[in-house]
Amino acid sequence: MSAIDDEYRNDGGDDSDLDMDMQPNAGGSRFSAAEKGKGRAGPKTKAGKSKEIYSWEESYTRSWDVVQEDEEGSLQQAVGDFLARSRRKRLQAPTETVRRTIIRHLILVIDLSASMTDRDLRPNRFDLSLEYSREFVTEWFDQNPLGQIGIVGMREGVAERICGLSGNPPDVLKTIADRRNLEPAGEPSLQNAIEMARGSMSHLPTHSSREVLVIFGSLTTCDPGNIHETLKSCVEDKIRVSVVALAAEMKICRDFCTETGGLFGVAMNEGHYRDMLFEHVPPPAVRKIEAVAKISNGNGAGPAPAAATGELMMMGFPTRLPETSAPSLCVCHGIMKSEGYICPRCLSKVCDIPTDCNVCGLVIVSAPHLARSYHHLFPVKPYQPV
């Protein structure tokens, strides 16, 4: 039997000699087990070498290995560890009083390029992003009832306005419910998307926050101009840009988050992706505005940061119209409806609250919405276990 035939032995034999060089054959060449390019190595050797697996087995998740039984075969200890881990996470939340913005305006930018069809996240990046986006919008409105959300998509090198700024959760969820209108295609354009988001928030008052959250799954961006000029404009307009990357870190995305005070992260798996996305549900803390001045003395002491000043804003509590009222035109959609709310300043009719009156610009809210927004300003202290 030739030397090459000796490699295909019974699996019950010792595999420790597979790494040894084989004897020269008739052609005078030498081969080793590593040079043969075998698809799969044998079981674990005596020397402690790890067992290699196929590439399709690496993506298979053994979820039952996460929960371990104790000596008595019970899962109570594993469940207790999960509860303790979530309890520690809640205790790490800041409990001190921090100045935050309760009237928020957020533009959610979703990557709809061809890279979102990759299946490194189950079932794929696109379907998982739509699912998490719907959960994020629902939770965001629950925690920020006075805020408004708009959605922008990136595909084929342009930005598409999927939904304008709205404070009505059903209207926002309806735009991202049908995936057929959001099929991924082409390359994304980060500059066009941020410019569209910046234009949508240019008219907002100074007492409200301007935030852009980007779900970016590509490693390239097809921009028509210098994207660094867009970065400077975002800094000047005080727009906070945050990026959740699904592929890898890009320097321009990191620069946007660093310069504007946003958050940046790369999703490692489905759970980490969801955690990073939901970190943007609580309102961000208001940053101190530092005075821009040159250092006049030579001791290296710079100017002290300017103290943040409070601002008063006017709000109105509307009168709700019942279903039995006479139909009238609303100023927001221009349709005849019986139900609605009457603005206390100009007596115009709007469909839903919270919103801004289209006639006089008054912020129309209800007392429960205002009360629910205050729990971020005065967080509850962590309880002491008994």
N, C-alpha and C positions, 0 to 999 in steps of 0.2 A: 504494500500500500504506500502511496506517495505521501510526502510530508504535508501536502495541502489537505488531504483527506483526514489527517489527524485532528484537524480543527473541529470537525463535525462529530462530536462524541456524544455519548449518552449524557442527558442532563443530570443524572444522579452522580456523575463523577465530580472530581475536584476541579473547580474553575480557576484556581490560583495560578495555574500555569498558562492561562490564556494570554497574559501580557508578555510572556517570554517570546523572544524572536524565534521564528521557525528556521528549520534547516534550509540551506540553499537548495533550490530545485534544479531542474536540468538547465535552465537558462542562466543560473548563477545569481539570481536576484533573491533578496531576503524580504520577508513580509512579517508584520506583527498583527496582533488582533486589533489594535487601534487603527492600523493603516488599512484594514480590510473594510472599514466603514460599515460595520454591522448596524442594523436598524435598532437593535435592543440588546443590551448586555445581559448576562446571566444574573442569578440571584446574588445577594450580598456575599462577598468573599470573606475568608477568614481574616484577611488583613483589614477589614472594616471599610471597604470601598462601598460607596453609596450605589443604590440600585437605580439605573436609568430607566425612564419611562418614555412612552411615545408622546409627541407634542399634543395630540388630541386628548390625552389623559391629564395633561397639566391644567386644562381649563375645566376639568370636572371637579366640582366642589363636594367634598364629603361633609355635609352639614351635620351629620350625626356625631362627628368627632369633636364638634365644638362643645357639646354638652357631655360631661363626663359623670358617670355614676359614682357614688361613694361605696364604701365597703359593704353596706347593706343593700346595695342595688337601688337606692333612692336618688331622685333628681332634685330633692329639696335643697341640697347644698349648692348645686349649680344655679338654681333659680335665685337663691339668696345672694350669690355673688353678682348676678346681673342687677338685682335691685340695689345692692350696695354700691355698685359702680355708677348707676344712674343717680344715686343719692349724693355721692361724692362730686359728681359733675354739677349738681344743683348748688352744692355748698361752695363751689369755686366761683359762682356767679357774683359779680360785684354787688355789695349791699349798701354802699355809701350813696349819698344823694349826688347825682351827676346831672348837669344841665343837658337836656336833650330836646330835639325838635319833635313836637307832637303832630305837626301838619307836614306830612311827607309827600313828595312827588318822586316816583320811581319809574324809570324806563327800563324794561326788561328786554335785553337784546339776545336773541336766540340765533345760534349759528345754524343755517339751513343749507350748508354746502354739502358736497358729495362726501366729505370726510365723516359726516354724521351717520353714514350707513355702516360704519365699522362695527364689528360685533365683539369688541373687547369688553363692553358693558352689555349685560343681558337685558332684553333681547337684542337691542342695538342702541347706539347713542341717541338716535333720533327719537325712538319710541320712549326710551327711559327719560329723556329730557322733557318731552311733552307731559309725561305722567308726573314727574317731579314739579314741573312748572305749574300744573293745575293745583297740586297740593300746596305749593308755595304761595300762590295767589290767594287761596282760601285762608290759609293761616295768616298771611300778611294782613288781609283786611280784618280778620278777627282781632289781631293785636293792634292794628293801626286804623281804626274806623274813620278817622278824619283824613286819611291819605288817598292818593290817586295813583293808579298804575297805567302805564302805556306799554305796548309791546311792539318791537321792531325786529324784523327778520333780515338775515344776511344770506344772499345767494346770487350766483351768476354775476358777481362783481358789483352789485347794487344793493341798496337798502330799501326794504319795503315796510311801510307802516301798516302793521297788522291791526293794531288797535290804538286809538288815541287815548290821551289821559282821561280816565274815567274813575269815578268813585263808586260805581255799581259793580259788585263782584260778578253777577250773572252775565253782564255784558262782556266783561273781560274773559270769563271762562268760555263763553260761546265762541269767541274768535279762535281759540286754540283747541277746541273740542274736535273739529274735523281735520284729520291729518291729511286728507286728500288735497286740501288747499295749501299745504305746507310741505310738499314733497321736496327733499334735498336735491340740489342741482348746482353744478358749477363751483366757483371759488367764492369765499367770503370777502367782504370789504369792511374792515374795521373802521377806517376813516369815515366812509360814507354813513355807517350806522351811528357813530358817535356824533357826527355833524347833524344828522337828522334828530337825534335825541336832544342835542344842545339847542336846536332850533325850536323844538317842542316846549322847552322849559325857559325860553328867553323872556317870556312875559310874566313869569312868576314873581311874586313879591319877595322881599328879603327875609321875611320871618319864616318862610317855608324852606325845607331842604330840597336840594336838587341832586338826585342820585341816579347813577347808571349802573346796572348789573348786567354783565356780559357772560353768557355761556358760550365758550369758545372751544370748538373741537378740532380746528385745523392747525396746521403748522405754518401756513402762509396767509398773507392778506394782500388782496389786489386793490391798491389804493390809487386814486387819480392824481394825488398831489403829495406834498410833504406832510406826513402824519404828525411830525413834531410841531407843526404850526397848530394843528388841532389840539395837541396836548397843552400848548401855551394858552389857547383860548379857554380850555376847560379850567385851567388854574385861575385865569382872570375872572371867569364867570362863577367860580366857587362851586363847580360840579364835581361831585365825589364819584369816581369811577372804580368799580370793583370787578374782578375777573375770576371766573371759575373755569379753569382749563381742564379739558378732558384728555388731551394728548400729552403735552409736555410744556415746560415753561418757555415762554417767548420774552425776549428782553423788552420789546415795546409794550407788552402787556404789564410787565413788572414796572416799567417806568410810569405808565399811566396810574397804577395803583399807588406807587410811592409818592409821586408828585401831587396827586389830588387827595391823598389821605384815605384811600380805599383799601380793601383787603384782596389778597391774591392767594390762590391755592390751586394745586393740581390734584384731581380726584384719583385715588388709588383703586377704589372699588365702588360698588353701588352704594354701600352704606356711608362711606366717606364722602361721596358726591352729595348725598342728601344732607349730611350734617353741615357741609360747607355752604350749601344753598340756604339752609334754614338759619345760619348764623346772621343773615341779613334781615331777619324778621324784626328783631328789636330795633328801635331807632338808634342811630349812632350818636355818640356824644359830640357836643358842639366844641370845635377846636378853638383855642385862643388865637386871636389875631395879633401877630407880632408887628410892632411898629417898624416900618422900613426907614432906616436912617443909618448914616455912616458913623463909625466909631470916632468920636472926637478926641478922646483922651488916649494915652498910650499904655494904659494898664491892662488892656485886653477886655475890659468890661463892656458888654454890649447893652443895648437898650432893653428895658424891662418890657415884658409882654403887656399889651393893653388889656385892661380888665373888660370882660364881656358884659355888655350892658343889656338890660332887659327891654323888651319892646312890647307895647300894648297894641292889640289888634281888636277890631270890632267884629262881633259875630251876631247873628240873628237867629232867634228861635221861631220857626214858622208855625202856622196853623194848618192842621191836617184836615183835608176835605174828605168826607165819607163817600161811600159808593152811591148814596142816594142823591148827591148833589148834582146840579145841572152840568152837563158837559161844557167844557170850555177849552180854548187852545192853550197848550203849554209853550213856554218860551224856549225850551231846550230842544224839542223835536218838531214842534209845529203841528201837533195832531190833537184831535178832540178826545178828551178823557174826562171822566168823572172824578176819579181819585187824583190826589196830588197834594201839594203843599203851597201855601201862600207866603210869599216873601213879606216880612214885616215892614220893610222900608218902601218898596215900590208896588206892593200888592200884585206882583207877577206870579204866575203859576209855574211850578217846576214839578217834575215827575218823581224824582228820588232825592234823598239827602243822605249824607252830606254832599254839598256841591256849592259852587259859586253862582250867584244869580247872574244870568246873561244880560240883564238890563242895568242893574246898579252895581254889580260886582261884589255884593255883600256875601260873606261866608255864611251859609245857612247850615246849621247843625241842630241836633237834638241834645237834650240834657244827658241821656244815657251814653251817646257817642262821646261826649266830652268827658264824662266820668270814667269811661273805659280807657281813655287815652292817658289818664293821669297815673295809672299803676306803674308805668315805666319811670316816672319821675320820682316816685316814692316806693322803692322796692321793699318787699317784706323781708324782715331779718330772718336768717336761718334758725329753725327751731332747735332746741336742745333735746337730744334723745333721753328718755327716762329709763 
